Amino acid sequence: MSELLRKGRLSSARKDVARFTSSAVMDKKILKHIVAINKAHVTMLIGYKSINENDGKSILEALTSLEGKIELSPDMEDGHTAVEEAVAKAAGQDVGGNLNLAKSRNDQVATALRMETRNEILETAETLTVLQDALLQKAEQHVNTIIPGYTHLQPAQPITFAHYLVAQFDAIQRTVERLQEGYKRINLCPMGACALATTSFPINRQKVADLLGFDEVLENTVDAVTSRDFILETLADLSILAVDVTRFVEDLEIWSTAEFGVVELPDEFAFTSSIMPQKKNPDILEVIRSRMSLVLGNLTGSTAALLSLPSTYNMDYQEVTPKLWESLETAKDCVSMLAKIVPDLKVSEDALRKPAYSFMMATELANMLVRNYKVPFRASHTVVGAIVKTLLKEDKSLNDVTPELIAETSKQALGHPINVKIEDIRKSTDPSLVVESYGTRGGPAPKEVKRMMAHRTKIAAKTKAWVSGNKAKIVEADERLNSSIQSIIDSN
């Protein structure tokens, strides 16, 4: 355990207490950011003569030489003190002892968490675009593939598989947009807030923010060290994603059953039973569904941990951070796996083979009576409902509708017969013609679906450009920081 901070006010800590409270292992994920923050901070201190230039050079040389070489273990207090101890050892205590001048672990950890979270958001958004690409490519193959559309898990109206896949694209896109919105609030730099009230040394917070690739300073210093709402916001975004992803995989699992027979998982993504040789189990979908549900648990747990805490830093914070990393990793893994499943899904070209599915055209039969025979919709709804009831009793399908049946049923229901042409019936009960007639904006008509797909392709391209642009900004900032450090080290 580090004795760096225990030579003044406190005596040595108990080893079991030190290990119990240590965050060193968890800090491995942000260690590179801790080093970068120290580099940027010292570079700024040198520029504003808050630290002796020679001492600053020695510290920067130590930080550069130690990068990638610091090993964190549960015996250490945290990553911050581990870096400070390593610098003191390399540069000497008299010099290295100034590493933490005009800063605190409070602003430093808040900054490191934001740096890693912004990276993770970019990676997550990029992973989501991979799934979106897979959905659009699969949709391209099934613009004319008609499948049953369900409400309450009952056959409702015909749609196309492409229409369904575009719906999944759109649900995921809203998460992408939420992550993009959150990124703006995350990419703000807390450095310079120190513990909570900044410092009496001359510093430039904007300079550090620029060197670390932040858009702006997180201004109020109490808010800078207190706020962890960016963690909750990211977890909330991922929880919404979990809802959308689990609905998608639930559809696929249900549709892959013999009772539905709409899709079939490729063999390489399925498993069989240890006893029943006929089984083809969608284990992969169930695992995705289960793991994504844990994201919601992490949001709930994190919210509870942060609830009612006093302002500024509390040790409770370090218990929340791993839940964020776990959720991000889970989301990326599950989405990546789903992106691999979608291209090889087998979609039934004859999903409407069951006679019961013919009744999905009942709505269009009712619409036809309104459109061609001026029957009020509620009356046509009553007539068609009665026809369906009669056909089901006789174990027939909607394909068995005749002008005579419509005339007889309408006379009983309305008091007068509706004399319908046979060709009107045939057009109203043909699934292809029915789907083609659903050409309203956003509908499943092939022409409209193609339009939506072309538009979504542009949306995905914009997301990719946003990701690559922000990644480039971070890389450029890192290059500026390293260039500034090298100039200081090389100067006389």
C-alpha positions as CSV (number, residue, x, y, z in Angstrom):
1,M,0.0,0.0,0.0
2,S,1.2,3.5,-0.8
3,E,2.7,5.5,2.0
4,L,2.8,8.6,-0.2
5,L,-0.2,10.3,1.5
6,R,0.3,8.9,5.0
7,K,3.4,10.6,6.2
8,G,1.6,13.6,7.7
9,R,-1.9,13.4,9.1
10,L,-2.2,9.6,9.2
11,S,-0.2,6.6,10.3
12,S,-0.1,3.5,8.1
13,A,-3.4,1.9,7.1
14,R,-4.3,-1.7,7.9
15,K,-3.5,-3.9,4.9
16,D,-7.0,-5.4,4.8
17,V,-8.6,-2.0,4.8
18,A,-6.2,-0.8,2.1
19,R,-7.0,-3.7,-0.1
20,F,-10.7,-3.4,0.5
21,T,-10.8,0.3,-0.6
22,S,-8.2,0.1,-3.4
23,S,-9.3,1.0,-6.9
24,A,-6.0,0.2,-8.5
25,V,-7.1,-2.8,-10.4
26,M,-10.1,-0.9,-11.7
27,D,-7.9,2.0,-12.7
28,K,-6.1,-0.1,-15.2
29,K,-8.7,1.0,-17.8
30,I,-7.9,4.7,-17.3
31,L,-4.2,4.5,-16.5
32,K,-3.1,5.8,-19.9
33,H,-5.4,8.8,-19.4
34,I,-4.0,9.5,-15.9
35,V,-0.5,9.7,-17.5
36,A,-1.7,11.9,-20.3
37,I,-3.5,14.2,-17.8
38,N,-0.3,14.6,-15.8
39,K,1.6,15.3,-18.9
40,A,-0.8,18.0,-20.0
41,H,-1.0,19.5,-16.5
42,V,2.8,19.7,-16.1
43,T,3.1,21.2,-19.6
44,M,0.6,23.9,-18.6
45,L,2.4,24.6,-15.3
46,I,5.7,25.1,-17.1
47,G,4.1,27.5,-19.5
48,Y,2.7,29.6,-16.7
49,K,5.8,29.3,-14.6
50,S,4.0,27.7,-11.7
51,I,6.7,25.1,-11.7
52,N,10.4,25.3,-12.3
53,E,11.2,24.5,-16.0
54,N,14.0,22.1,-15.2
55,D,11.8,20.3,-12.7
56,G,9.0,20.2,-15.2
57,K,11.3,18.7,-17.8
58,S,12.4,16.0,-15.4
59,I,8.8,15.1,-14.5
60,L,7.8,15.0,-18.2
61,E,10.8,12.8,-19.0
62,A,9.8,10.5,-16.2
63,L,6.2,10.3,-17.3
64,T,7.3,9.6,-20.9
65,S,9.7,6.9,-19.8
66,L,7.1,5.2,-17.5
67,E,4.3,5.1,-20.0
68,G,3.1,1.6,-20.5
69,K,5.4,0.3,-17.7
70,I,3.4,0.9,-14.6
71,E,1.8,-2.3,-13.2
72,L,-1.2,-1.8,-10.9
73,S,-2.1,-4.3,-8.2
74,P,-4.6,-4.6,-5.3
75,D,-1.9,-3.6,-2.9
76,M,-1.8,-0.1,-4.4
77,E,-4.2,2.6,-3.3
78,D,-5.1,3.7,-6.9
79,G,-3.7,4.5,-10.3
80,H,-3.1,8.2,-9.4
81,T,-0.8,7.6,-6.5
82,A,0.9,4.7,-8.4
83,V,1.8,7.2,-11.2
84,E,3.0,9.8,-8.7
85,E,5.1,7.3,-6.8
86,A,6.7,6.1,-10.1
87,V,7.5,9.6,-11.1
88,A,9.0,10.4,-7.7
89,K,11.2,7.3,-7.9
90,A,12.3,8.2,-11.5
91,A,12.8,11.9,-11.0
92,G,13.6,12.1,-7.3
93,Q,11.2,13.1,-4.5
94,D,12.3,16.7,-4.5
95,V,11.3,17.1,-8.2
96,G,8.6,14.4,-8.6
97,G,6.9,15.7,-5.4
98,N,5.6,18.5,-7.5
99,L,3.6,16.3,-9.9
100,N,0.4,16.9,-8.0
101,L,0.9,20.7,-7.7
102,A,-2.4,22.6,-8.4
103,K,-4.4,19.5,-9.0
104,S,-6.2,16.8,-7.1
105,R,-7.2,13.2,-7.6
106,N,-10.8,14.6,-7.6
107,D,-10.4,16.6,-10.9
108,Q,-8.0,14.1,-12.3
109,V,-10.2,11.0,-12.0
110,A,-13.2,12.9,-13.3
111,T,-11.2,13.9,-16.3
112,A,-9.8,10.4,-16.9
113,L,-13.3,8.9,-16.7
114,R,-14.6,11.3,-19.3
115,M,-11.7,10.6,-21.6
116,E,-12.3,6.9,-21.5
117,T,-16.1,7.3,-21.7
118,R,-15.8,9.4,-24.9
119,N,-13.6,6.7,-26.4
120,E,-16.1,4.0,-25.5
121,I,-19.0,6.0,-26.9
122,L,-17.1,6.3,-30.2
123,E,-16.4,2.6,-30.3
124,T,-20.0,1.8,-29.4
125,A,-21.4,4.1,-32.1
126,E,-19.1,2.5,-34.6
127,T,-20.2,-1.0,-33.5
128,L,-23.8,0.0,-33.9
129,T,-23.1,1.2,-37.5
130,V,-21.8,-2.3,-38.3
131,L,-25.1,-3.8,-37.2
132,Q,-27.0,-1.1,-39.2
133,D,-25.0,-1.9,-42.3
134,A,-25.8,-5.6,-41.8
135,L,-29.5,-4.8,-41.5
136,L,-29.5,-2.7,-44.7
137,Q,-27.6,-5.3,-46.7
138,K,-30.0,-8.0,-45.5
139,A,-33.0,-5.8,-46.3
140,E,-31.7,-5.3,-49.8
141,Q,-32.3,-9.1,-50.4
142,H,-35.8,-9.1,-49.0
143,V,-37.6,-6.0,-50.3
144,N,-40.2,-8.3,-51.8
145,T,-40.2,-11.0,-49.2
146,I,-43.6,-10.9,-47.5
147,I,-43.9,-12.0,-43.9
148,P,-46.7,-11.8,-41.3
149,G,-46.8,-8.6,-39.3
150,Y,-48.0,-9.3,-35.7
151,T,-49.8,-7.4,-33.0
152,H,-50.4,-9.1,-29.6
153,L,-48.5,-12.0,-31.3
154,Q,-51.5,-12.5,-33.5
155,P,-51.2,-12.3,-37.3
156,A,-52.2,-8.8,-38.2
157,Q,-51.2,-7.4,-41.6
158,P,-48.6,-8.4,-44.2
159,I,-45.3,-6.6,-44.3
160,T,-41.9,-7.3,-45.9
161,F,-38.8,-8.5,-44.1
162,A,-37.0,-5.5,-45.4
163,H,-39.6,-3.2,-43.9
164,Y,-39.1,-5.0,-40.5
165,L,-35.3,-4.6,-40.7
166,V,-35.5,-0.9,-41.5
167,A,-37.5,-0.6,-38.2
168,Q,-34.6,-2.2,-36.3
169,F,-32.2,0.2,-38.0
170,D,-34.3,3.2,-36.9
171,A,-34.5,2.0,-33.3
172,I,-30.7,1.6,-33.1
173,Q,-30.2,5.0,-34.8
174,R,-32.0,6.7,-32.0
175,T,-29.5,5.2,-29.6
176,V,-26.7,6.4,-31.9
177,E,-28.2,9.9,-31.7
178,R,-28.5,9.8,-27.9
179,L,-24.8,8.8,-27.7
180,Q,-23.9,11.7,-30.0
181,E,-25.9,14.1,-27.8
182,G,-24.3,12.7,-24.6
183,Y,-20.8,13.0,-26.2
184,K,-21.1,16.8,-26.2
185,R,-21.8,16.8,-22.5
186,I,-19.1,14.2,-21.7
187,N,-16.3,15.9,-23.7
188,L,-15.8,18.7,-21.1
189,C,-12.7,18.9,-19.0
190,P,-12.8,19.1,-15.2
191,M,-9.1,19.7,-14.8
192,G,-8.2,22.8,-12.8
193,A,-11.1,22.3,-10.4
194,C,-8.6,20.6,-8.0
195,A,-10.4,19.1,-5.0
196,L,-13.4,21.5,-5.4
197,A,-12.2,25.1,-5.3
198,T,-9.4,25.3,-7.9
199,T,-6.0,26.8,-6.8
200,S,-4.1,30.0,-6.0
201,F,-1.4,29.0,-8.4
202,P,-1.6,30.6,-11.9
203,I,-3.1,27.9,-14.2
204,N,-4.9,27.8,-17.5
205,R,-7.8,25.3,-17.5
206,Q,-8.5,25.8,-21.2
207,K,-4.9,25.0,-22.1
208,V,-5.2,21.6,-20.4
209,A,-8.5,21.0,-22.0
210,D,-7.1,21.7,-25.5
211,L,-4.1,19.4,-24.9
212,L,-6.4,16.6,-23.9
213,G,-8.7,17.0,-26.8
214,F,-11.8,18.3,-24.9
215,D,-14.2,20.7,-26.6
216,E,-14.4,23.0,-23.6
217,V,-13.8,23.3,-19.8
218,L,-16.4,22.0,-17.4
219,E,-16.6,25.4,-15.7
220,N,-18.0,25.3,-12.2
221,T,-15.4,23.6,-10.1
222,V,-17.9,22.0,-7.6
223,D,-19.9,20.6,-10.5
224,A,-16.7,19.5,-12.2
225,V,-15.6,17.1,-9.4
226,T,-19.2,16.2,-8.4
227,S,-20.9,15.3,-11.6
228,R,-21.3,11.7,-12.6
229,D,-24.5,12.2,-14.5
230,F,-22.6,11.4,-17.7
231,I,-22.2,7.9,-16.4
232,L,-26.0,7.6,-15.7
233,E,-26.8,9.2,-19.0
234,T,-24.6,6.7,-20.9
235,L,-26.0,3.8,-18.9
236,A,-29.5,5.1,-19.7
237,D,-28.7,5.2,-23.4
238,L,-27.4,1.6,-23.2
239,S,-30.5,0.5,-21.3
240,I,-32.7,1.8,-24.1
241,L,-30.5,0.0,-26.5
242,A,-30.9,-3.1,-24.4
243,V,-34.7,-2.8,-24.7
244,D,-34.5,-2.5,-28.5
245,V,-31.9,-5.3,-29.0
246,T,-33.8,-7.7,-26.8
247,R,-37.0,-7.1,-28.6
248,F,-35.2,-7.8,-31.9
249,V,-33.7,-11.1,-30.6
250,E,-37.1,-12.1,-29.1
251,D,-38.7,-11.6,-32.5
252,L,-36.0,-13.8,-34.1
253,E,-36.4,-16.5,-31.5
254,I,-40.2,-16.6,-31.8
255,W,-40.1,-16.5,-35.5
256,S,-37.5,-19.3,-35.7
257,T,-40.0,-21.7,-34.0
258,A,-41.8,-24.4,-36.0
259,E,-45.1,-22.7,-35.1
260,F,-44.0,-19.4,-36.8
261,G,-41.4,-20.5,-39.3
262,V,-40.5,-17.1,-40.5
263,V,-36.7,-17.3,-40.1
264,E,-34.1,-19.9,-39.4
265,L,-30.8,-19.3,-37.6
266,P,-27.7,-20.6,-39.5
267,D,-26.2,-23.8,-38.0
268,E,-23.1,-22.0,-36.9
269,F,-25.1,-19.9,-34.5
270,A,-27.4,-22.6,-33.2
271,F,-27.0,-25.5,-30.7
272,T,-28.7,-28.8,-30.2
273,S,-30.0,-30.8,-27.2
274,S,-28.0,-33.3,-25.3
275,I,-30.9,-35.7,-25.4
276,M,-33.3,-34.6,-28.2
277,P,-31.5,-34.9,-31.6
278,Q,-34.0,-33.0,-33.6
279,K,-33.5,-29.7,-31.6
280,K,-32.0,-26.5,-33.1
281,N,-31.9,-24.1,-30.2
282,P,-31.3,-20.4,-30.5
283,D,-28.9,-20.3,-27.5
284,I,-27.0,-17.3,-28.9
285,L,-30.2,-15.2,-28.9
286,E,-31.0,-16.1,-25.4
287,V,-27.6,-15.2,-24.2
288,I,-27.7,-11.8,-25.9
289,R,-31.2,-11.2,-24.3
290,S,-29.9,-12.1,-20.9
291,R,-26.7,-10.2,-21.0
292,M,-28.4,-7.0,-22.3
293,S,-30.8,-7.2,-19.4
294,L,-27.8,-6.8,-17.0
295,V,-27.2,-3.3,-18.5
296,L,-30.5,-2.2,-17.0
297,G,-29.4,-3.6,-13.6
298,N,-26.2,-1.6,-13.8
299,L,-28.2,1.6,-14.4
300,T,-30.4,0.8,-11.4
301,G,-27.5,0.0,-9.2
302,S,-25.5,3.0,-10.2
303,T,-28.4,5.4,-9.7
304,A,-29.0,3.9,-6.3
305,A,-25.3,4.3,-5.4
306,L,-25.2,8.0,-6.4
307,L,-28.6,8.8,-4.9
308,S,-28.5,11.3,-2.0
309,L,-24.7,11.7,-1.9
310,P,-23.3,15.1,-0.8
311,S,-21.5,17.3,-3.3
312,T,-17.9,16.9,-4.5
313,Y,-16.0,13.6,-4.3
314,N,-17.2,10.5,-2.5
315,M,-15.6,7.1,-2.5
316,D,-19.0,5.7,-3.6
317,Y,-18.1,6.9,-7.1
318,Q,-15.4,4.3,-7.6
319,E,-18.0,1.5,-7.1
320,V,-20.1,2.9,-10.0
321,T,-17.4,3.2,-12.7
322,P,-17.0,-0.6,-13.2
323,K,-20.7,-0.9,-14.0
324,L,-20.3,1.6,-16.8
325,W,-17.3,-0.3,-18.3
326,E,-19.2,-3.6,-17.9
327,S,-22.3,-2.2,-19.6
328,L,-20.3,-0.7,-22.5
329,E,-18.4,-4.0,-23.1
330,T,-21.6,-6.0,-22.9
331,A,-23.4,-3.8,-25.3
332,K,-20.6,-3.9,-27.8
333,D,-20.2,-7.7,-27.6
334,C,-23.9,-8.3,-28.0
335,V,-24.4,-5.9,-30.9
336,S,-21.3,-7.3,-32.6
337,M,-22.6,-10.8,-32.4
338,L,-26.0,-9.7,-33.7
339,A,-24.3,-8.1,-36.6
340,K,-22.7,-11.5,-37.5
341,I,-26.1,-13.3,-37.2
342,V,-28.1,-11.0,-39.4
343,P,-26.3,-11.6,-42.8
344,D,-26.8,-15.4,-42.6
345,L,-30.4,-15.4,-41.4
346,K,-32.5,-17.7,-43.5
347,V,-35.9,-16.0,-44.3
348,S,-38.8,-18.1,-45.4
349,E,-39.9,-17.2,-48.9
350,D,-43.3,-18.8,-48.1
351,A,-44.0,-17.4,-44.7
352,L,-47.7,-17.0,-45.5
353,R,-48.2,-20.6,-46.4
354,K,-50.6,-21.3,-43.5
355,P,-54.2,-20.7,-44.4
356,A,-54.7,-18.7,-41.1
357,Y,-52.4,-16.1,-42.5
358,S,-54.8,-15.3,-45.3
359,F,-56.9,-13.4,-42.7
360,M,-54.3,-10.7,-42.5
361,M,-55.8,-9.4,-45.7
362,A,-59.1,-8.8,-43.9
363,T,-58.3,-5.1,-43.3
364,E,-57.8,-4.6,-47.0
365,L,-61.1,-6.4,-47.8
366,A,-62.9,-4.0,-45.5
367,N,-61.0,-1.1,-47.1
368,M,-62.1,-2.3,-50.6
369,L,-65.8,-2.2,-49.5
370,V,-65.3,1.4,-48.4
371,R,-63.4,2.5,-51.4
372,N,-65.3,0.7,-54.2
373,Y,-68.8,0.3,-52.7
374,K,-69.1,3.4,-50.4
375,V,-69.8,1.3,-47.3
376,P,-69.0,3.2,-44.1
377,F,-65.8,1.7,-42.6
378,R,-67.4,0.6,-39.3
379,A,-70.1,-1.2,-41.3
380,S,-67.5,-2.9,-43.6
381,H,-65.5,-3.8,-40.5
382,T,-68.6,-5.6,-39.1
383,V,-69.3,-7.4,-42.4
384,V,-65.8,-8.6,-42.9
385,G,-65.6,-9.7,-39.2
386,A,-68.7,-11.7,-39.6
387,I,-67.3,-13.3,-42.8
388,V,-64.1,-14.2,-41.0
389,K,-66.2,-15.8,-38.2
390,T,-68.1,-17.9,-40.8
391,L,-65.0,-19.0,-42.6
392,L,-63.3,-20.1,-39.4
393,K,-66.3,-22.2,-38.4
394,E,-66.2,-23.9,-41.8
395,D,-62.4,-24.4,-41.5
396,K,-61.8,-22.2,-44.5
397,S,-59.5,-19.3,-45.3
398,L,-60.0,-15.7,-46.6
399,N,-59.1,-17.1,-50.0
400,D,-62.5,-18.8,-50.0
401,V,-64.5,-15.5,-49.9
402,T,-67.1,-15.2,-52.7
403,P,-69.4,-12.4,-53.8
404,E,-72.2,-14.6,-52.6
405,L,-70.8,-14.9,-49.1
406,I,-70.3,-11.1,-48.9
407,A,-73.8,-10.4,-50.2
408,E,-75.4,-12.9,-47.7
409,T,-73.3,-11.7,-44.7
410,S,-73.9,-8.0,-45.5
411,K,-77.7,-8.5,-45.8
412,Q,-77.7,-10.2,-42.4
413,A,-75.5,-7.5,-40.8
414,L,-76.7,-4.4,-42.6
415,G,-80.1,-5.3,-43.8
416,H,-79.1,-5.1,-47.5
417,P,-76.7,-7.0,-49.7
418,I,-73.4,-5.6,-51.0
419,N,-72.8,-7.0,-54.5
420,V,-69.1,-7.2,-55.0
421,K,-67.1,-8.1,-58.1
422,I,-64.9,-11.2,-57.9
423,E,-61.8,-9.3,-59.2
424,D,-62.2,-6.8,-56.4
425,I,-62.1,-9.7,-53.9
426,R,-59.0,-11.2,-55.5
427,K,-57.1,-7.9,-55.5
428,S,-57.9,-7.4,-51.9
429,T,-56.8,-10.8,-50.8
430,D,-53.5,-11.0,-52.8
431,P,-50.7,-10.4,-50.3
432,S,-48.3,-8.9,-52.9
433,L,-50.9,-6.4,-54.1
434,V,-51.9,-5.6,-50.5
435,V,-48.3,-4.8,-49.5
436,E,-47.7,-2.8,-52.7
437,S,-50.8,-0.7,-51.9
438,Y,-49.2,0.3,-48.5
439,G,-47.2,3.0,-50.1
440,T,-47.8,5.7,-47.6
441,R,-44.6,7.2,-46.2
442,G,-42.9,4.7,-43.9
443,G,-45.0,1.8,-45.2
444,P,-43.9,-1.7,-46.4
445,A,-44.5,-1.1,-50.2
446,P,-41.2,-2.1,-51.9
447,K,-40.8,1.3,-53.5
448,E,-41.2,3.1,-50.2
449,V,-38.9,0.6,-48.4
450,K,-36.2,1.2,-51.0
451,R,-36.5,5.0,-50.5
452,M,-36.1,4.5,-46.7
453,M,-33.1,2.2,-47.2
454,A,-31.3,4.8,-49.4
455,H,-31.9,7.5,-46.8
456,R,-30.7,5.2,-44.0
457,T,-27.5,4.5,-45.9
458,K,-26.8,8.2,-45.8
459,I,-27.5,8.4,-42.1
460,A,-25.1,5.5,-41.4
461,A,-22.4,7.3,-43.5
462,K,-22.9,10.5,-41.4
463,T,-22.5,8.5,-38.2
464,K,-19.3,6.9,-39.5
465,A,-18.0,10.4,-40.4
466,W,-18.8,11.7,-36.9
467,V,-17.0,8.8,-35.3
468,S,-13.9,9.1,-37.5
469,G,-13.9,12.9,-37.1
470,N,-13.9,12.8,-33.3
471,K,-11.3,10.0,-33.2
472,A,-9.1,12.2,-35.4
473,K,-9.6,15.1,-33.0
474,I,-8.4,13.0,-30.0
475,V,-5.4,11.7,-32.0
476,E,-4.5,15.3,-33.1
477,A,-4.7,16.5,-29.5
478,D,-2.5,13.6,-28.3
479,E,0.0,14.6,-31.1
480,R,-0.1,18.2,-30.0
481,L,0.6,17.2,-26.4
482,N,3.5,15.0,-27.3
483,S,4.9,17.7,-29.6
484,S,4.7,20.2,-26.7
485,I,6.4,17.9,-24.4
486,Q,9.2,17.1,-26.8
487,S,9.7,20.9,-27.4
488,I,10.1,21.4,-23.6
489,I,12.5,18.4,-23.2
490,D,14.6,19.5,-26.2
491,S,14.8,23.2,-25.2
492,N,17.9,24.6,-23.5
